[in-house]
Amino acid sequence: MAIWAVLACLMGGCVGPSGEGGLRGSGAGRLERDVRMLADGFGERSAADRGELNAVGVLLMERLGAMGYRVWREPVPVGEQAMGAGIDGFNVVAERAGVTRPGEVVVVGAHYDTQLGTPGADDNASGVAGLLELARRFARAETGRTLRFIAFTNEEGSNSRGSVMGSRVSAQTSRERDEAVVAMLSLEMLGYYDPAPGAQTYPFDTDSPFARALHLPDTGDFIAVVGRWADQELVERLGSSMAAAGTARVLPAALPPVLRDIYRSDHAQYWIAGYPAVMVTDTSFARNPHYHKATDTADTLDYVFLAGVVDALEAGVWALVE
């Protein structure tokens, strides 16, 4: 199905908010517990206290290891001029080798750090909770391709300043090893839902001919799959597979690479390394008024919506790893 046909179907209402028209999200309780574990239990997870930030990484290692994955730390050096200098950071990598095409890798990633001064429930405890839930569901699955989950550190500018982004380390390491990363999915803010007219905005002129052709909704009741024009095949395959699950309204969008805001997460480092990648997002500041604020709390999220998104992602990941 062409990407614009998918868009037309979705804009026509074939998949409704919070899973109407299909199965409702089954993991809402687990997802909420994990969001609250991070946003309430740890709170701010930034380089202001890198020991605390790294403690989150240790916990994620334990959780993923208990699922049976091969898990390791990927060191992320912290420069002398960086906030929190003196304690290096690390990504958490969990992997299950593919059965028929183990040399081809699908990466699912989410950053576990937050901007200074915020508990980061949507940004990005929601993404990490989604990653953990997907890892749980695939823990005993036999996939054709290798499936790699990565919890990144240092995505936020306040934490990578003077240092390096965790996703840059991972992407460049894959390139140096000449790994065949066939798809990278960055889970970047998945849980904010607002169906009110006018709740959804966009970081570009919606009166342009390009934007009008997308038939963009003004309600914040969908999950976006965002890539560049060069990623259209991945955007289309993932977006259509997610939509077919019937648990979330999905907006696949292959956008012009000149739009700077589409680079604002870990997937961009995979683009730089020459790999196909997309960002799966509730559109961040274009919808969520709590973005990078102390009010980005667990109580502001819709966990049925989040669960429907993760159910859709499960179907999408299967389409990529079979």
KOLZA-837590 format. One record per residue (C-alpha): residue in three letters; x, y, z; residue number from 1. Coordinates in nm, 3 decimals. Last residue first. Layout:
BEGIN
rest->ala; px->X; py->Y; pz->Z; nr->NUM
...
END
This chain:
BEGIN
rest->glu; px->1.071; py->-1.167; pz->1.013; nr->322
rest->val; px->1.247; py->-0.870; pz->1.177; nr->321
rest->leu; px->1.086; py->-0.573; pz->1.001; nr->320
rest->ala; px->0.722; py->-0.681; pz->0.991; nr->319
rest->trp; px->0.755; py->-0.807; pz->1.349; nr->318
rest->val; px->0.871; py->-0.460; pz->1.452; nr->317
rest->gly; px->0.556; py->-0.306; pz->1.306; nr->316
rest->ala; px->0.323; py->-0.551; pz->1.477; nr->315
rest->glu; px->0.489; py->-0.482; pz->1.812; nr->314
rest->leu; px->0.480; py->-0.112; pz->1.734; nr->313
rest->ala; px->0.101; py->-0.126; pz->1.701; nr->312
rest->asp; px->0.073; py->-0.289; pz->2.043; nr->311
rest->val; px->0.311; py->-0.023; pz->2.175; nr->310
rest->val; px->0.094; py->0.256; pz->2.033; nr->309
rest->gly; px->-0.219; py->0.099; pz->2.178; nr->308
rest->ala; px->-0.049; py->0.081; pz->2.516; nr->307
rest->leu; px->0.043; py->0.448; pz->2.498; nr->306
rest->phe; px->-0.315; py->0.545; pz->2.412; nr->305
rest->val; px->-0.446; py->0.337; pz->2.703; nr->304
rest->tyr; px->-0.176; py->0.496; pz->2.918; nr->303
rest->asp; px->-0.277; py->0.856; pz->2.853; nr->302
rest->leu; px->-0.006; py->1.077; pz->3.002; nr->301
rest->thr; px->-0.028; py->1.388; pz->3.221; nr->300
rest->asp; px->-0.019; py->1.200; pz->3.554; nr->299
rest->ala; px->0.332; py->1.071; pz->3.486; nr->298
rest->thr; px->0.476; py->1.420; pz->3.497; nr->297
rest->asp; px->0.611; py->1.660; pz->3.235; nr->296
rest->thr; px->0.520; py->1.955; pz->3.463; nr->295
rest->ala; px->0.886; py->2.029; pz->3.544; nr->294
rest->lys; px->0.918; py->2.139; pz->3.184; nr->293
rest->his; px->1.105; py->2.008; pz->2.880; nr->292
rest->tyr; px->0.777; py->1.944; pz->2.693; nr->291
rest->his; px->0.479; py->2.006; pz->2.921; nr->290
rest->pro; px->0.263; py->2.164; pz->2.646; nr->289
rest->asn; px->0.266; py->1.834; pz->2.453; nr->288
rest->arg; px->0.144; py->1.867; pz->2.096; nr->287
rest->ala; px->0.406; py->2.027; pz->1.869; nr->286
rest->phe; px->0.648; py->2.010; pz->2.162; nr->285
rest->ser; px->0.678; py->1.630; pz->2.120; nr->284
rest->thr; px->0.521; py->1.491; pz->1.804; nr->283
rest->asp; px->0.360; py->1.181; pz->1.965; nr->282
rest->thr; px->0.666; py->1.008; pz->1.827; nr->281
rest->val; px->0.815; py->0.720; pz->1.630; nr->280
rest->met; px->1.137; py->0.851; pz->1.476; nr->279
rest->val; px->1.267; py->0.672; pz->1.170; nr->278
rest->ala; px->1.596; py->0.524; pz->1.049; nr->277
rest->pro; px->1.772; py->0.402; pz->0.736; nr->276
rest->tyr; px->2.150; py->0.390; pz->0.795; nr->275
rest->gly; px->2.428; py->0.611; pz->0.657; nr->274
rest->ala; px->2.610; py->0.701; pz->0.979; nr->273
rest->ile; px->2.455; py->1.050; pz->0.971; nr->272
rest->trp; px->2.113; py->0.890; pz->0.935; nr->271
rest->tyr; px->2.193; py->0.670; pz->1.234; nr->270
rest->gln; px->2.280; py->0.980; pz->1.436; nr->269
rest->ala; px->1.946; py->1.130; pz->1.330; nr->268
rest->his; px->1.760; py->0.834; pz->1.485; nr->267
rest->asp; px->1.863; py->0.953; pz->1.831; nr->266
rest->ser; px->1.630; py->1.252; pz->1.842; nr->265
rest->arg; px->1.566; py->1.598; pz->1.700; nr->264
rest->tyr; px->1.646; py->1.544; pz->1.333; nr->263
rest->ile; px->1.286; py->1.590; pz->1.215; nr->262
rest->asp; px->1.295; py->1.942; pz->1.360; nr->261
rest->arg; px->1.540; py->2.067; pz->1.100; nr->260
rest->leu; px->1.305; py->2.036; pz->0.804; nr->259
rest->val; px->1.553; py->2.042; pz->0.512; nr->258
rest->pro; px->1.534; py->1.663; pz->0.489; nr->257
rest->pro; px->1.189; py->1.687; pz->0.329; nr->256
rest->leu; px->0.941; py->1.458; pz->0.505; nr->255
rest->ala; px->0.841; py->1.092; pz->0.489; nr->254
rest->ala; px->0.533; py->1.091; pz->0.711; nr->253
rest->pro; px->0.344; py->0.791; pz->0.848; nr->252
rest->leu; px->0.048; py->0.900; pz->1.065; nr->251
rest->val; px->-0.085; py->0.615; pz->1.275; nr->250
rest->arg; px->-0.412; py->0.597; pz->1.469; nr->249
rest->ala; px->-0.359; py->0.325; pz->1.724; nr->248
rest->thr; px->-0.473; py->-0.030; pz->1.799; nr->247
rest->gly; px->-0.583; py->-0.152; pz->1.454; nr->246
rest->ala; px->-0.278; py->-0.371; pz->1.397; nr->245
rest->ala; px->-0.295; py->-0.271; pz->1.030; nr->244
rest->ala; px->-0.186; py->0.080; pz->1.126; nr->243
rest->met; px->0.141; py->-0.048; pz->1.270; nr->242
rest->ser; px->0.213; py->-0.254; pz->0.960; nr->241
rest->ser; px->0.130; py->0.043; pz->0.733; nr->240
rest->gly; px->0.357; py->0.275; pz->0.930; nr->239
rest->leu; px->0.650; py->0.034; pz->0.946; nr->238
rest->arg; px->0.645; py->-0.048; pz->0.577; nr->237
rest->glu; px->0.573; py->0.307; pz->0.463; nr->236
rest->val; px->0.830; py->0.476; pz->0.684; nr->235
rest->leu; px->1.090; py->0.214; pz->0.591; nr->234
rest->glu; px->1.030; py->0.263; pz->0.217; nr->233
rest->gln; px->1.015; py->0.641; pz->0.261; nr->232
rest->asp; px->1.351; py->0.664; pz->0.437; nr->231
rest->ala; px->1.519; py->0.875; pz->0.163; nr->230
rest->trp; px->1.227; py->1.120; pz->0.182; nr->229
rest->arg; px->1.326; py->1.168; pz->0.544; nr->228
rest->gly; px->1.157; py->0.990; pz->0.833; nr->227
rest->val; px->0.874; py->1.030; pz->1.079; nr->226
rest->val; px->0.631; py->0.767; pz->1.205; nr->225
rest->ala; px->0.368; py->0.971; pz->1.390; nr->224
rest->ile; px->0.131; py->0.852; pz->1.663; nr->223
rest->phe; px->-0.223; py->0.986; pz->1.655; nr->222
rest->asp; px->-0.476; py->1.161; pz->1.881; nr->221
rest->gly; px->-0.340; py->1.514; pz->1.898; nr->220
rest->thr; px->-0.617; py->1.672; pz->1.689; nr->219
rest->asp; px->-0.537; py->1.925; pz->1.415; nr->218
rest->pro; px->-0.508; py->1.653; pz->1.153; nr->217
rest->leu; px->-0.266; py->1.687; pz->0.858; nr->216
rest->his; px->-0.411; py->1.634; pz->0.512; nr->215
rest->leu; px->-0.060; py->1.554; pz->0.380; nr->214
rest->ala; px->-0.118; py->1.741; pz->0.052; nr->213
rest->arg; px->-0.185; py->2.058; pz->0.250; nr->212
rest->ala; px->0.163; py->2.035; pz->0.399; nr->211
rest->phe; px->0.335; py->2.023; pz->0.059; nr->210
rest->pro; px->0.119; py->2.302; pz->-0.085; nr->209
rest->ser; px->0.219; py->2.524; pz->0.211; nr->208
rest->asp; px->-0.055; py->2.633; pz->0.449; nr->207
rest->thr; px->0.074; py->2.403; pz->0.726; nr->206
rest->asp; px->0.393; py->2.606; pz->0.754; nr->205
rest->phe; px->0.637; py->2.397; pz->0.956; nr->204
rest->pro; px->0.688; py->2.282; pz->1.315; nr->203
rest->tyr; px->0.335; py->2.140; pz->1.335; nr->202
rest->thr; px->0.043; py->2.189; pz->1.574; nr->201
rest->gln; px->-0.199; py->1.946; pz->1.735; nr->200
rest->ala; px->-0.437; py->2.055; pz->2.011; nr->199
rest->gly; px->-0.645; py->2.262; pz->1.768; nr->198
rest->pro; px->-0.945; py->2.035; pz->1.792; nr->197
rest->ala; px->-0.930; py->1.840; pz->2.120; nr->196
rest->pro; px->-0.816; py->1.477; pz->2.091; nr->195
rest->asp; px->-0.519; py->1.525; pz->2.326; nr->194
rest->tyr; px->-0.285; py->1.231; pz->2.382; nr->193
rest->tyr; px->0.068; py->1.233; pz->2.525; nr->192
rest->gly; px->0.224; py->0.887; pz->2.558; nr->191
rest->leu; px->0.484; py->0.811; pz->2.293; nr->190
rest->met; px->0.777; py->1.051; pz->2.340; nr->189
rest->glu; px->1.074; py->0.946; pz->2.123; nr->188
rest->leu; px->1.097; py->0.578; pz->2.037; nr->187
rest->ser; px->1.378; py->0.581; pz->1.779; nr->186
rest->leu; px->1.342; py->0.299; pz->1.528; nr->185
rest->met; px->1.652; py->0.191; pz->1.332; nr->184
rest->ala; px->1.626; py->-0.025; pz->1.021; nr->183
rest->val; px->1.852; py->-0.240; pz->0.803; nr->182
rest->val; px->2.159; py->-0.213; pz->1.025; nr->181
rest->ala; px->2.407; py->-0.419; pz->0.822; nr->180
rest->glu; px->2.714; py->-0.387; pz->1.041; nr->179
rest->asp; px->3.032; py->-0.253; pz->0.885; nr->178
rest->arg; px->3.205; py->-0.271; pz->1.224; nr->177
rest->glu; px->3.297; py->0.098; pz->1.195; nr->176
rest->arg; px->2.940; py->0.175; pz->1.089; nr->175
rest->ser; px->2.790; py->-0.009; pz->1.386; nr->174
rest->thr; px->3.031; py->0.172; pz->1.619; nr->173
rest->gln; px->2.934; py->0.503; pz->1.458; nr->172
rest->ala; px->2.566; py->0.440; pz->1.522; nr->171
rest->ser; px->2.619; py->0.326; pz->1.880; nr->170
rest->val; px->2.851; py->0.612; pz->1.978; nr->169
rest->arg; px->2.628; py->0.868; pz->1.809; nr->168
rest->ser; px->2.330; py->0.723; pz->1.992; nr->167
rest->gly; px->2.499; py->0.793; pz->2.325; nr->166
rest->met; px->2.539; py->1.158; pz->2.236; nr->165
rest->val; px->2.882; py->1.301; pz->2.304; nr->164
rest->ser; px->3.043; py->1.520; pz->2.570; nr->163
rest->gly; px->3.083; py->1.895; pz->2.606; nr->162
rest->arg; px->2.707; py->1.929; pz->2.577; nr->161
rest->ser; px->2.560; py->1.578; pz->2.570; nr->160
rest->asn; px->2.366; py->1.616; pz->2.894; nr->159
rest->ser; px->2.203; py->1.957; pz->2.845; nr->158
rest->gly; px->2.145; py->1.872; pz->2.480; nr->157
rest->glu; px->1.929; py->1.572; pz->2.567; nr->156
rest->glu; px->2.023; py->1.244; pz->2.405; nr->155
rest->asn; px->2.300; py->1.175; pz->2.655; nr->154
rest->thr; px->2.223; py->0.811; pz->2.738; nr->153
rest->phe; px->2.066; py->0.559; pz->2.504; nr->152
rest->ala; px->1.863; py->0.250; pz->2.589; nr->151
rest->ile; px->1.935; py->0.013; pz->2.299; nr->150
rest->phe; px->1.729; py->-0.288; pz->2.188; nr->149
rest->arg; px->1.879; py->-0.509; pz->1.917; nr->148
rest->leu; px->1.682; py->-0.759; pz->1.711; nr->147
rest->thr; px->1.883; py->-0.983; pz->1.478; nr->146
rest->arg; px->1.691; py->-1.075; pz->1.165; nr->145
rest->gly; px->1.485; py->-1.387; pz->1.104; nr->144
rest->thr; px->1.314; py->-1.373; pz->1.439; nr->143
rest->glu; px->1.249; py->-1.646; pz->1.692; nr->142
rest->ala; px->1.062; py->-1.494; pz->1.984; nr->141
rest->arg; px->1.147; py->-1.564; pz->2.344; nr->140
rest->ala; px->1.227; py->-1.209; pz->2.456; nr->139
rest->phe; px->1.014; py->-1.045; pz->2.185; nr->138
rest->arg; px->0.723; py->-0.949; pz->2.410; nr->137
rest->arg; px->0.943; py->-0.844; pz->2.702; nr->136
rest->ala; px->1.165; py->-0.637; pz->2.472; nr->135
rest->leu; px->0.856; py->-0.460; pz->2.337; nr->134
rest->glu; px->0.746; py->-0.376; pz->2.691; nr->133
rest->leu; px->1.092; py->-0.254; pz->2.785; nr->132
rest->leu; px->1.114; py->-0.033; pz->2.475; nr->131
rest->gly; px->0.769; py->0.112; pz->2.537; nr->130
rest->ala; px->0.864; py->0.196; pz->2.895; nr->129
rest->val; px->1.180; py->0.360; pz->2.761; nr->128
rest->gly; px->0.977; py->0.567; pz->2.515; nr->127
rest->ser; px->0.725; py->0.675; pz->2.779; nr->126
rest->ala; px->1.008; py->0.758; pz->3.021; nr->125
rest->asn; px->1.132; py->0.998; pz->2.755; nr->124
rest->asp; px->1.030; py->1.271; pz->2.736; nr->123
rest->asp; px->0.673; py->1.168; pz->2.821; nr->122
rest->ala; px->0.745; py->1.126; pz->3.190; nr->121
rest->gly; px->1.057; py->1.343; pz->3.183; nr->120
rest->pro; px->1.102; py->1.426; pz->3.552; nr->119
rest->thr; px->1.217; py->1.772; pz->3.441; nr->118
rest->gly; px->1.478; py->2.017; pz->3.567; nr->117
rest->leu; px->1.760; py->1.940; pz->3.326; nr->116
rest->gln; px->1.649; py->1.750; pz->3.017; nr->115
rest->thr; px->1.600; py->1.380; pz->3.069; nr->114
rest->asp; px->1.810; py->1.067; pz->3.018; nr->113
rest->tyr; px->1.673; py->0.725; pz->2.924; nr->112
rest->his; px->1.692; py->0.757; pz->2.548; nr->111
rest->ala; px->1.496; py->0.511; pz->2.336; nr->110
rest->gly; px->1.614; py->0.260; pz->2.077; nr->109
rest->val; px->1.488; py->-0.023; pz->1.857; nr->108
rest->val; px->1.760; py->-0.148; pz->1.622; nr->107
rest->val; px->1.695; py->-0.402; pz->1.345; nr->106
rest->val; px->2.010; py->-0.589; pz->1.243; nr->105
rest->glu; px->2.096; py->-0.802; pz->0.939; nr->104
rest->gly; px->2.386; py->-1.039; pz->1.004; nr->103
rest->pro; px->2.159; py->-1.282; pz->1.187; nr->102
rest->arg; px->1.956; py->-1.354; pz->0.874; nr->101
rest->thr; px->1.796; py->-1.698; pz->0.932; nr->100
rest->val; px->1.778; py->-1.726; pz->1.311; nr->99
rest->gly; px->1.831; py->-1.369; pz->1.427; nr->98
rest->ala; px->2.038; py->-1.298; pz->1.735; nr->97
rest->arg; px->1.875; py->-1.150; pz->2.044; nr->96
rest->glu; px->2.031; py->-0.831; pz->2.172; nr->95
rest->ala; px->2.029; py->-0.595; pz->2.466; nr->94
rest->val; px->2.239; py->-0.278; pz->2.470; nr->93
rest->val; px->2.247; py->-0.029; pz->2.757; nr->92
rest->asn; px->2.422; py->0.295; pz->2.668; nr->91
rest->phe; px->2.685; py->0.432; pz->2.899; nr->90
rest->gly; px->2.798; py->0.741; pz->3.086; nr->89
rest->asp; px->3.139; py->0.833; pz->3.215; nr->88
rest->ile; px->3.182; py->0.977; pz->3.562; nr->87
rest->gly; px->3.438; py->1.257; pz->3.604; nr->86
rest->ala; px->3.243; py->1.523; pz->3.419; nr->85
rest->gly; px->2.887; py->1.576; pz->3.544; nr->84
rest->met; px->2.835; py->1.869; pz->3.310; nr->83
rest->ala; px->3.082; py->1.836; pz->3.027; nr->82
rest->gln; px->3.407; py->2.029; pz->3.008; nr->81
rest->glu; px->3.625; py->1.727; pz->3.089; nr->80
rest->gly; px->3.446; py->1.520; pz->2.828; nr->79
rest->val; px->3.215; py->1.231; pz->2.910; nr->78
rest->pro; px->3.287; py->0.906; pz->2.728; nr->77
rest->val; px->2.990; py->0.683; pz->2.634; nr->76
rest->pro; px->3.068; py->0.322; pz->2.718; nr->75
rest->glu; px->2.839; py->0.054; pz->2.569; nr->74
rest->arg; px->2.722; py->-0.164; pz->2.854; nr->73
rest->trp; px->2.615; py->-0.518; pz->2.776; nr->72
rest->val; px->2.312; py->-0.744; pz->2.760; nr->71
rest->arg; px->2.254; py->-1.082; pz->2.597; nr->70
rest->tyr; px->1.881; py->-1.108; pz->2.644; nr->69
rest->gly; px->1.709; py->-1.351; pz->2.879; nr->68
rest->met; px->1.431; py->-1.132; pz->3.016; nr->67
rest->ala; px->1.626; py->-1.094; pz->3.341; nr->66
rest->gly; px->1.904; py->-0.931; pz->3.140; nr->65
rest->leu; px->1.663; py->-0.667; pz->3.014; nr->64
rest->arg; px->1.549; py->-0.570; pz->3.363; nr->63
rest->glu; px->1.899; py->-0.583; pz->3.510; nr->62
rest->met; px->2.044; py->-0.370; pz->3.232; nr->61
rest->leu; px->1.758; py->-0.123; pz->3.273; nr->60
rest->leu; px->1.837; py->-0.094; pz->3.644; nr->59
rest->val; px->2.204; py->-0.030; pz->3.570; nr->58
rest->gly; px->2.109; py->0.241; pz->3.319; nr->57
rest->val; px->1.888; py->0.409; pz->3.578; nr->56
rest->ala; px->2.180; py->0.404; pz->3.819; nr->55
rest->asn; px->2.383; py->0.576; pz->3.547; nr->54
rest->leu; px->2.153; py->0.876; pz->3.566; nr->53
rest->glu; px->2.183; py->0.880; pz->3.945; nr->52
rest->gly; px->2.562; py->0.876; pz->3.923; nr->51
rest->arg; px->2.542; py->1.137; pz->3.649; nr->50
rest->asp; px->2.377; py->1.382; pz->3.883; nr->49
rest->ala; px->2.347; py->1.712; pz->3.694; nr->48
rest->ala; px->2.410; py->1.489; pz->3.392; nr->47
rest->ser; px->2.039; py->1.417; pz->3.382; nr->46
rest->arg; px->1.772; py->1.180; pz->3.505; nr->45
rest->glu; px->1.523; py->1.405; pz->3.687; nr->44
rest->gly; px->1.270; py->1.195; pz->3.875; nr->43
rest->phe; px->1.405; py->0.861; pz->3.990; nr->42
rest->gly; px->1.099; py->0.694; pz->4.141; nr->41
rest->asp; px->0.839; py->0.935; pz->4.005; nr->40
rest->ala; px->0.948; py->0.974; pz->3.640; nr->39
rest->leu; px->1.137; py->0.646; pz->3.609; nr->38
rest->met; px->0.928; py->0.402; pz->3.813; nr->37
rest->arg; px->0.620; py->0.602; pz->3.715; nr->36
rest->val; px->0.680; py->0.535; pz->3.346; nr->35
rest->asp; px->0.748; py->0.169; pz->3.425; nr->34
rest->arg; px->0.430; py->0.131; pz->3.627; nr->33
rest->glu; px->0.227; py->0.307; pz->3.358; nr->32
rest->leu; px->0.360; py->0.073; pz->3.092; nr->31
rest->arg; px->0.281; py->-0.234; pz->3.298; nr->30
rest->gly; px->-0.075; py->-0.119; pz->3.357; nr->29
rest->ala; px->-0.136; py->-0.021; pz->2.994; nr->28
rest->gly; px->-0.007; py->-0.351; pz->2.852; nr->27
rest->ser; px->-0.317; py->-0.475; pz->2.670; nr->26
rest->gly; px->-0.381; py->-0.177; pz->2.447; nr->25
rest->arg; px->-0.729; py->-0.196; pz->2.300; nr->24
rest->leu; px->-0.783; py->-0.429; pz->2.006; nr->23
rest->gly; px->-0.930; py->-0.265; pz->1.700; nr->22
rest->gly; px->-1.174; py->0.000; pz->1.580; nr->21
rest->glu; px->-1.109; py->0.225; pz->1.875; nr->20
rest->gly; px->-0.745; py->0.181; pz->1.985; nr->19
rest->ser; px->-0.696; py->0.498; pz->2.188; nr->18
rest->pro; px->-0.819; py->0.716; pz->1.902; nr->17
rest->gly; px->-0.966; py->0.567; pz->1.585; nr->16
rest->val; px->-0.843; py->0.358; pz->1.294; nr->15
rest->cys; px->-1.044; py->0.369; pz->0.970; nr->14
rest->gly; px->-1.113; py->0.738; pz->1.032; nr->13
rest->gly; px->-1.070; py->0.890; pz->0.688; nr->12
rest->met; px->-0.738; py->1.042; pz->0.792; nr->11
rest->leu; px->-0.619; py->0.687; pz->0.845; nr->10
rest->cys; px->-0.723; py->0.561; pz->0.505; nr->9
rest->ala; px->-0.585; py->0.868; pz->0.327; nr->8
rest->leu; px->-0.256; py->0.839; pz->0.509; nr->7
rest->val; px->-0.221; py->0.471; pz->0.419; nr->6
rest->ala; px->-0.298; py->0.559; pz->0.058; nr->5
rest->trp; px->-0.030; py->0.829; pz->0.079; nr->4
rest->ile; px->0.222; py->0.572; pz->0.195; nr->3
rest->ala; px->0.146; py->0.340; pz->-0.094; nr->2
rest->met; px->0.000; py->0.000; pz->0.000; nr->1
END
